[in-house]
């Protein structure tokens, strides 16, 4: 298991320092990050914490998963690797429409 932890269900007002402090009770936190909307800067309600060892990360996951913070239930588990994103988007609209059969 890796030492990077996904934390979901965070109150939108949670700071990275508060997130770090929450996990520091269970071991040494090497980093904490709240994910924000790139346009508004508003928290998206989840983040990631890295701990210095796998055993500390597992202890934090066991202790914090399903607990409440600011009236919201936390989802805490091992972070999965980020899926590679494909560029572009939208897909094609196909050909021109509606002209009837023309031969």
N, C-alpha and C positions, 0 to 999 in steps of 0.2 A: 504494500500500500504506500502511496505517496504521502508527503506531509502537507499537500495543498488541499484545503478544505473549502467546499462550497457552502455558503450560508444564505438560505432563502427565507422569505417572510419577514425581512427586516422592516421596522418602522421607517418611513421615509425621512424622518428627522435624524436617524442614527448617523454619527460621524465615524470616520475611520479610527479615531482615538478610542471612542466608546467600544467599537468592535474589537479592537486590539485588547482593551482592558478586560472585556468579557472572556476572551480566550486565554489571557495571561494567567488566570487562576489555575489553568490546567497544564501550563508549560511555557517555554520561551517562544514568543511570537516573533518571527523574522519579518513579516510584512502583513498589512491588512489593506484591503482596497474595496471601496464601495463603488459599484457600477452606476454610472449616471447617464442620462439621456444626452446625446451629443449636441442636441439643439437647445434644450432648455436648461441643462445642468442639474435637473431634478434627479434625485435618487430613483433608481428603478426597483428598489426593494430587495436587492440581493448583492452579495459581495463574495470576496475570497480572502482566506486567511492562510498564511504559510507558517508552519511551526517547525522548530528546529529538529524534531525527530518524529519518526513514524509512531512511536509509542505514545508520545504526547498528543499527537494529532488524533490517534484512536481514542485516547482518554477524553479529549474534548468532544469528539463526535458522540461518544456514548453518553457523556454527561449533559450535553446541550441539545441534542436532537429532541424535538417535541416540547421543549420548554417555551415559556412565554417571555417576550421582551416588548414592553410598551403596548401590551394588549394584543400582540400578534404572536402566533405560534411559529417557532423557528423550524426550518428544515436544515439539518446539518449533516453532510455526508462528504465522502471523498470526492474531490473534483475530478471530473472526466476531462481528458484532453480536448481542447477546442477543435471543433470540426473545421476542416478547411472550407473557406467560403469561395464560391464561384463568382466571378465578376459578371458584370452586365445584369440584365434582368428584363423583365417585362414579357419576353417571348414575342414571337412574330404575330402579326395580325392576319396573316394569310394574304391571299390575292384580293383583287378588287371585287366588290360585291355587286349583286343584284342586277346585272345587265341582261339577264335572260340568256338563252342558248344562242351562240353565234358561231356559225361554221364557215 
